[in-house]
Amino acid sequence: MTTNTLQLTSPTTAPAVNSALRELATAAANLVAAVSSSLFKKSAPRALTVFEEAEQVRMLAESYADSDRGFAADLFAAADRHEIQHGAK
């Protein structure tokens, strides 16, 4: 027959363990927050180039080409003027 002995911690050590566990949980939460913020950084959107802006207007013009040819022609002309005035490079 075997005998098992159960040892209980004294009440004076329990607050120290609780405090250590609380500090560990806080440190873990801070670590997770730091890692997630560095992994999922959102960079500021870059500005479009003059050519990209003109291309967006041309795509809009193409969407109106069948329904309103005059408006589409105005948009194509505006895209061309934009590139010329702002010196597309």
Summary of the structure (lengths in Angstrom):
residues: 89
radius of gyration: 33.5
end to end distance: 91.2
largest distance: 100.7
contacts: 164
relative contact order: 0.09
helix: 65%
strand: 0%
